[in-house]
């Protein structure tokens, strides 16, 4: 039996694991880039952060991971 838990958490990139891969990429680039490159990396991470949320909300028919929990 599956219980439908908080759907907003599934759209939260901090909780659905969407940002974990992005933050790893960010920290790798952070050690390699200069201060000028850092601005570009920050913009890239922010756009990807938005993409995580947009993908979740644009596909409501496919429930994200972590929405259904076994009772």
N, C-alpha and C positions, 0 to 999 in steps of 0.2 A: 504494500500500500504506500502511495506517495502523497506527501503533504506539500501543498504549494506554499513555500515560504516567501519572505519579503522580496518582491520582484525588483524593487529599487536597488537592492544590494547587487543584483545580477547586472544591472546597468552601471554600477559603480566600478570604474576601472581599477580602483585601488583594491576592491574585494574580489573581482572576477578574474584576477590574474592577467588582465590585458596589459597593464602597465609594467608588470614585472620584467618582461622581455625588453620593453622600451627603456626602462631605467638602467638595465644592464648595458644596453647600447650607449645610453647617454654617458654613463660613467667611463666606458671605454673611450669614447670620443673626447671626454673632458680631459683625460690625461694626455691626449695627443694633439689637441687643438690649441691655438693661441686665443687671446682675448677676443679678437675679431671673429674667429671661427666659433667661439662659444655662443655668440649671439645667434648665429645661424643654427647651431645645434639646439638652442633653447626654442627657437621658432619651430624647428622640425619636431621636437618632442611635444610642443603644445598642439601642433596640428594633428599629430598621431593620437594624442590624448583625446582630442575631439572626435577623431575617426572611430575610436573604440566605442564612444558613447553613441555616435550616429549609427554605427553598424548594429548595435544592440537594439536601438529603437526602430530602425528601419526593417528589422526582421522579427516582429513580434510572434510570428507563427512558429518560429523555431526557438524554444525556450533556451536561454543561456545556461551554461554549466552552473550548478549551485542553486538553481531555483527550486528544483524538486528534491526533497529530503525524505528518506525512508522513515517511517514511524516505528 
